[in-house]
Amino acid sequence: MPRWRMPTCASAALAAAGLLLSGCANPSVGSANDDPTEPVTLKFWHGWATPSEVKAIDDSIERFEEAHPHIEVETTGNVTDTTVNQALRAGGDKAPDVVSSFTTNNVGQYCDSGMWVDLDPFMKKTGVDKRKIFPKTLLDYTSYQGNQCALPLLADAFGMYYNKDAFEEAGIKRPPHTMSEFERVAEKLTVRSGKDSYERVGYMPNFRLYQNSPDRLFAQWGPRYFDAEGNSRLAEEPATYDFLKTARELADAQGGFDDLEKFRLTFGDEMSGQNAFLTGKLAMHLDGEWRGLMLTDAKPKFDWGVAPLPVPDDQAETYGRGFITGTVAGIAHSSKHQNAAWELVRFLTTDTNQVVDFANAIHNVPSTYAALKSPRLDADPTFRAFFKILESKHSKALPPSTNGGAYVVSLMDFAYSVEAGHTTDLRAGLRRLDEEIDADTLQSKS
C-alpha cells in the first residue's frame, strides 16, 4: 500500500464504547502539502478535564507556541471519543486538526477507518525514528496492521500498591512474586470481623472493583487474544483457564466471592477519600501510577509501597511485567493543515523536555526512552517503579481490533459470570465468547 494512500475503509459501529465510525474517510479531503512555516491556527481536542491536567496541557501548548510562533493552537478539553468521531465524520472548519484519546482499544478503528491519518510518512519526512524513540509495547497499541495512525502521549502502567504496615504486622518480608505466593499472602493479610464480614482483605480479586477489569490481571499471563487471521482464540489459550482458575482461588482463599462482594459494596468511591486502599480495607491493590500522587496528597495513616503484580508460577521469569495503556494522539483525516498538525503531534510526543514536564505535571509514565532516563524526571521511587514495569519486555497492552473495545466488554461480561459461579463449563463458555467476539468483528467490517 503506498504510504500516502488512506487505508481501505471499514465501517465500524461500537455502541459499547460509544463509537459510531460508520462511513469512510475521504482520501481527497485535507492536504499533506500545506506549508508548516506559514501562519496557521490549529484546533486540538483532548479529554483532560481536571484543573491540574488542563493546566498541564495549556502549559504544553504555550511551550509549543513559543517554539512555533507562527502556529496558534486552540484547545478544547473534556471531549469524548464519540464527540471527536462525530466531528471527524462531519468534517468542515469546526472539526479538530489534532486529536487525543484515552482509549487505546479504539486505535484499530481509527487506523482502519482512515479517520486518523497514517503518521509514518510524516515521521519519514522529518527524520523521526519511532523504534528508537518509543518502547515497542506503546508502538503496538498505537498502530493497526502496519498503519501507525497514532503516537503515545504518556502512558499508564499498572502495578500493585501494598500496605507496608500490614505486611510488617503479618511478618511478610516482601511483596509476592508468583500467583501461589499471592494467594498465601492475601489469605494471611485478610482479617475477619465476623462470620460474614471483614476488617480487611489481602487482595480483592472481584472484577467490578475500581481498576480490576479482568484484562488487566490477565496481562500477567501474556495471553494471545487473536490468531494470525484476527479470530478470537480465548478458548484455545491455556492461559485463559489458568487466569480464571487463579482468580477464583484468590477469592476462595479469602472467604469466597459472595462474602468478598458484600464487602466490596461497602467501599467508597475510587477517587474519593473513602477509597478502600486508602482507608485500609485492602492490603494489596491493583492500580496505575497516578494513584501514588493521590495517596501522597491524601496522607494515609500507613506506610505504603509499589511492586509489580505477581505472575503465574510457570512464568516466574517474567516478574516485573504489567498491563500497559495510555493516551494516544493523532491527526484528523479532514485537517487541511496536516504538516502543521504534525509539528504539534511531534512536539507533544517526541520532545524530551516536553514529555518529561507533562509527565511530572500529571504523574503519568513518560512514553519515550529519552524521557524515562531524563534527570528532570520526578525522582519519587514509587513513581519510578512504574517506569520499570513499562520497560519490561514482558509487559502487555491490549491488541488493537477493528471493533475497538467490544471484545474487552465481552470478556468482562464473561468474567463476571464466571467469578459469580454462573458459568461452570469454561470450555463451552469460552467457545461461545470466541463466537461472540468474531461476530462483532465481522459486523464492524460489514
C-alpha positions in Angstrom: 0.0 0.0 0.0 1.5 3.4 -1.0 2.5 5.4 2.1 0.2 8.3 1.3 -2.9 6.3 0.4 -5.7 6.1 3.0 -6.4 2.5 4.3 -9.4 0.7 2.9 -12.5 1.9 4.7 -14.0 -0.4 7.2 -17.3 0.9 8.6 -17.5 0.3 12.3 -20.1 0.6 15.0 -19.4 0.1 18.6 -22.2 1.1 20.9 -20.5 -0.4 23.9 -17.6 2.1 23.6 -19.9 4.9 22.3 -18.3 4.9 18.9 -20.1 5.2 15.6 -17.4 5.2 13.0 -19.7 4.4 10.1 -18.7 5.8 6.8 -15.3 6.2 5.2 -12.7 8.9 5.5 -12.3 10.5 2.0 -8.7 10.5 0.9 -9.2 13.6 -1.1 -10.2 15.6 2.0 -7.4 17.5 3.7 -3.9 18.0 2.5 -0.4 16.9 3.4 1.0 19.7 1.2 0.4 22.7 3.5 3.5 24.8 4.4 4.1 24.3 8.2 6.1 27.5 8.3 3.1 29.6 7.3 0.9 31.2 10.0 -2.0 28.9 10.9 -4.4 28.2 13.7 -4.8 24.5 14.7 -7.7 23.0 16.7 -6.6 20.5 19.3 -9.2 18.4 21.1 -8.4 16.3 24.2 -10.1 14.5 27.0 -8.4 16.0 30.1 -10.9 17.8 32.4 -9.5 18.3 36.0 -8.0 21.8 36.6 -4.4 20.5 37.2 -4.5 18.4 34.0 -6.0 21.2 31.9 -3.3 23.5 33.2 -0.6 20.9 32.2 -2.0 20.8 28.7 -2.2 24.6 28.5 1.4 24.9 29.7 2.4 22.4 27.0 0.6 24.3 24.3 2.3 27.5 25.5 5.7 25.9 25.2 4.8 24.7 21.7 3.7 28.2 20.6 6.9 29.7 21.9 8.9 27.3 19.8 6.5 27.8 16.8 5.3 31.4 16.9 3.6 31.1 13.6 1.2 28.4 14.8 -1.6 29.2 17.2 -3.4 26.3 18.9 -7.0 26.5 20.1 -7.6 23.7 22.7 -10.9 22.1 23.6 -10.9 19.8 26.6 -13.1 17.2 28.2 -14.0 15.8 24.8 -15.1 12.2 24.4 -14.2 9.8 21.6 -17.8 9.9 20.5 -17.8 13.7 20.1 -14.4 13.6 18.2 -15.6 10.9 15.8 -18.9 12.8 15.1 -16.9 15.9 14.3 -14.4 14.0 12.1 -17.3 12.4 10.1 -18.9 15.8 9.6 -15.6 17.5 8.7 -15.6 21.2 7.9 -13.8 24.1 9.6 -15.1 23.3 13.0 -13.5 19.8 13.1 -10.2 19.3 15.0 -6.8 19.1 13.4 -5.1 17.2 16.2 -7.0 14.8 18.5 -6.1 12.7 21.5 -7.9 9.8 23.2 -7.6 7.8 26.4 -9.0 4.7 24.8 -6.2 2.7 23.2 -8.8 -0.1 22.5 -10.1 2.1 19.7 -6.9 2.6 17.8 -7.7 -0.3 15.4 -10.9 1.6 14.4 -9.1 4.9 14.0 -6.5 3.4 11.7 -8.7 1.0 9.7 -11.4 3.6 9.0 -8.9 6.2 7.9 -10.3 8.8 10.3 -6.8 9.3 11.7 -4.1 9.6 9.1 -1.0 7.3 8.9 1.9 9.1 10.6 4.7 7.1 9.1 5.0 9.4 6.1 5.4 12.4 8.4 8.0 10.7 10.5 9.9 9.7 7.5 9.8 13.2 6.1 11.1 14.8 9.3 13.6 12.1 10.4 11.7 10.6 13.3 12.7 7.0 14.0 9.8 5.7 16.1 11.6 2.5 17.1 14.4 4.4 18.7 12.1 6.8 20.5 9.2 4.7 21.8 9.1 1.3 23.7 7.7 -1.5 21.5 4.6 -2.1 23.6 3.5 1.5 23.1 4.0 1.3 19.3 1.9 -1.9 19.3 -1.1 -0.2 20.8 -0.8 3.0 18.6 -0.9 1.1 15.3 -3.0 -1.4 13.4 -1.9 -3.8 10.6 1.1 -1.6 9.8 -0.7 1.7 10.0 0.8 4.0 12.6 -2.2 6.3 12.9 -1.4 7.4 16.5 1.6 8.0 18.8 1.9 7.6 22.5 1.2 10.7 24.6 2.3 9.5 28.0 1.5 6.0 29.3 -0.2 4.2 32.2 1.4 1.2 33.8 -0.4 -1.0 36.3 1.2 -2.5 39.4 0.4 -3.4 43.0 0.2 -0.9 45.8 0.7 -2.6 49.2 0.3 -1.6 52.9 3.8 -1.9 54.4 2.5 -1.7 57.9 0.1 -4.6 57.3 2.9 -6.6 55.8 5.1 -6.0 58.8 2.4 -6.9 61.3 1.8 -10.2 59.4 5.5 -11.0 59.3 5.7 -10.8 55.4 9.1 -9.7 54.2 8.4 -8.7 50.6 5.6 -8.5 48.1 4.6 -11.8 46.4 6.2 -12.6 43.1 4.1 -15.6 41.9 0.4 -16.3 42.0 0.8 -19.1 44.6 2.7 -16.6 46.8 0.0 -14.1 46.1 -2.7 -16.4 47.3 -0.9 -17.3 50.5 -0.1 -13.6 51.3 -3.6 -12.5 50.5 -5.0 -15.1 52.9 -2.5 -14.1 55.7 -3.4 -10.4 55.4 -7.2 -11.0 55.5 -8.8 -10.0 58.8 -12.3 -11.1 59.6 -14.6 -9.1 61.9 -17.3 -11.7 62.0 -18.6 -14.7 60.1 -19.7 -12.8 57.1 -17.7 -9.6 57.4 -14.2 -8.2 57.2 -11.9 -5.6 58.7 -9.5 -6.0 55.8 -8.9 -8.3 52.8 -5.5 -9.1 51.5 -6.4 -8.6 47.8 -9.9 -8.1 46.3 -9.9 -10.1 43.1 -13.5 -9.2 42.2 -13.6 -7.8 38.7 -16.0 -5.0 39.4 -13.6 -3.3 41.9 -12.2 0.1 40.7 -9.4 -0.7 38.1 -9.8 -4.5 38.4 -11.0 -5.0 34.8 -10.2 -8.7 34.0 -7.9 -7.8 31.1 -5.5 -6.0 33.5 -4.9 -9.0 35.7 -5.0 -11.3 32.6 -2.0 -9.4 31.2 0.2 -11.1 33.8 -0.2 -14.3 31.8 0.9 -12.6 28.5 -2.1 -14.0 26.6 -2.8 -14.1 22.9 -6.3 -12.9 22.2 -6.4 -13.4 18.4 -4.8 -15.7 15.9 -3.0 -14.6 12.7 -6.3 -14.2 10.9 -7.8 -12.0 13.6 -10.1 -14.6 15.0 -10.6 -14.8 18.8 -8.7 -17.7 20.3 -9.5 -17.4 24.1 -10.9 -21.0 24.2 -7.6 -22.3 22.7 -5.4 -20.2 25.0 -4.3 -22.3 28.1 -3.6 -19.0 30.0 -7.3 -18.2 29.9 -8.2 -21.2 32.0 -5.3 -20.7 34.4 -6.2 -17.0 34.8 -9.9 -17.6 35.7 -8.9 -20.5 38.0 -6.4 -18.4 39.8 -8.9 -15.5 40.3 -11.4 -18.0 41.8 -8.7 -19.4 44.1 -7.7 -16.0 45.3 -11.3 -15.4 46.2 -11.8 -18.7 47.9 -8.7 -18.3 50.0 -10.2 -15.1 51.5 -13.7 -16.4 52.1 -15.3 -16.7 48.7 -16.8 -14.5 46.1 -20.1 -13.8 47.9 -18.5 -12.6 51.1 -16.0 -10.5 49.2 -18.7 -9.0 47.0 -20.7 -7.9 50.1 -17.5 -6.3 51.5 -16.8 -4.6 48.2 -20.2 -2.9 48.2 -19.2 -1.1 51.4 -16.3 0.6 49.7 -16.2 4.3 49.0 -15.8 5.9 45.6 -12.4 5.1 43.9 -11.5 8.8 43.5 -12.6 9.9 47.0 -11.1 9.9 50.4 -13.0 6.7 51.1 -11.0 4.7 48.5 -10.7 1.2 50.1 -6.9 1.0 49.9 -6.6 4.5 51.4 -8.9 3.6 54.3 -7.0 0.3 55.0 -9.7 -2.1 53.8 -7.4 -3.5 51.2 -3.8 -4.6 52.0 -2.8 -5.0 48.3 -4.4 -3.3 45.3 -4.0 -3.2 41.5 -3.8 0.4 40.3 -1.9 2.8 38.0 0.9 5.2 38.6 -1.4 8.1 39.1 -2.6 6.7 42.4 0.7 7.4 44.0 0.2 11.1 43.7 -3.3 10.9 45.2 -2.0 8.8 48.1 0.7 11.3 48.8 -1.8 14.1 48.8 -4.2 12.2 51.0 -1.6 11.3 53.6 -2.8 7.8 54.6 -2.3 6.5 58.2 0.1 3.8 57.0 3.3 3.4 55.0 2.8 2.1 51.5 4.9 0.8 48.6 4.6 -0.3 45.0 5.6 -3.5 43.3 4.8 -5.4 40.1 1.8 -7.7 40.2 2.7 -11.3 40.7 2.9 -13.6 37.7 2.0 -17.3 37.1 4.3 -19.8 38.8 5.4 -21.3 35.5 6.3 -17.8 34.2 8.3 -16.7 37.2 11.0 -15.2 35.0 8.5 -12.6 33.7 8.1 -11.0 37.1 8.2 -7.2 36.7 5.6 -7.2 33.9 2.3 -5.4 34.0 -0.6 -4.1 32.0 0.2 -1.0 29.8 -2.1 1.5 28.3 -2.1 5.3 27.8 -3.2 8.4 25.9 -2.7 8.5 22.2 -2.5 11.4 19.8 -3.2 11.7 16.0 -4.1 13.9 13.1 -7.6 14.1 11.8 -8.1 12.9 8.2 -10.1 16.1 7.4 -7.4 18.6 8.5 -6.2 20.9 5.8 -3.1 21.7 7.9 -1.6 18.2 8.4 2.0 19.2 8.2 1.5 21.9 10.8 -0.6 19.4 12.8 2.3 17.0 12.7 4.6 19.7 14.2 2.2 19.7 17.2 2.0 16.0 17.5 5.7 15.6 17.1 6.4 18.2 19.9 3.9 16.6 22.3 5.0 13.1 21.8 8.8 13.2 21.0 10.3 16.4 22.5 12.1 15.0 25.6 11.7 18.0 27.9 8.0 18.4 26.9 7.3 14.7 27.6 9.1 15.0 31.0 7.4 18.2 32.1 4.0 16.8 31.1 4.7 13.5 32.9 5.8 15.3 36.1 2.7 17.5 36.0 0.0 14.8 35.7 2.0 11.9 37.2 1.8 9.7 34.2 4.6 7.5 32.9 6.8 9.1 30.2 6.4 7.5 26.8 9.8 7.8 25.3 13.1 6.2 26.1 14.9 9.5 26.5 12.3 10.9 28.8 12.4 7.8 31.0 16.2 8.5 31.5 15.9 12.3 31.9 17.4 13.8 35.1 14.5 16.3 35.0 12.1 13.4 35.8 10.4 13.2 39.2 12.7 11.1 41.3 10.0 9.6 43.6 10.9 5.9 43.8 7.2 4.8 43.9 6.6 6.7 40.7 9.7 5.3 39.1 8.7 1.7 39.9 6.1 2.0 37.1 8.9 3.0 34.7 10.4 -0.4 35.1 7.0 -2.1 34.5 6.7 -0.1 31.3 10.1 -1.0 30.1 9.8 -4.7 30.9 9.9 -6.7 27.7 7.1 -8.9 29.1 4.6 -6.2 29.8 1.4 -6.3 27.7 -1.1 -3.9 26.2 -4.4 -5.0 24.7 -4.2 -5.8 21.0 -5.9 -3.4 18.6 -9.1 -4.6 16.8 -11.4 -3.1 14.2 -14.3 -3.4 16.7 -12.4 -1.3 19.3 -13.0 -2.5 22.8 -16.1 -4.7 22.1 -14.0 -7.8 22.8 -12.9 -6.4 26.1 -16.5 -5.8 27.1 -17.4 -9.3 26.1 -14.5 -10.7 28.2 -15.7 -8.6 31.2 -19.2 -9.9 31.0 -17.9 -13.5 30.8 -15.5 -13.0 33.7 -18.3 -11.5 35.8 -20.4 -14.7 35.1 -17.5 -17.0 36.0 -16.5 -15.3 39.2 -20.1 -15.4 40.4 -20.4 -19.1 39.7 -23.0 -18.7 36.9 -20.7 -20.2 34.3 -19.1 -23.5 35.3 -18.3 -25.1 31.9 -15.4 -22.9 31.0 -14.6 -24.5 27.7 -18.1 -24.3 26.3 -18.4 -20.7 27.7 -15.1 -19.6 26.1 -16.1 -21.1 22.8 -19.3 -19.0 22.9 -17.2 -16.0 23.9 -15.0 -16.5 20.8 -18.0 -16.8 18.6 -19.5 -13.6 20.0 -16.2 -11.7 19.6 -15.8 -12.9 16.0 -19.4 -12.0 15.1 -18.8 -8.5 16.5 -15.6 -8.2 14.4 -17.4 -9.3 11.3 -20.2 -6.9 11.8 -17.8 -4.0 12.3 -16.3 -4.8 8.8 -19.7 -5.1 7.0 
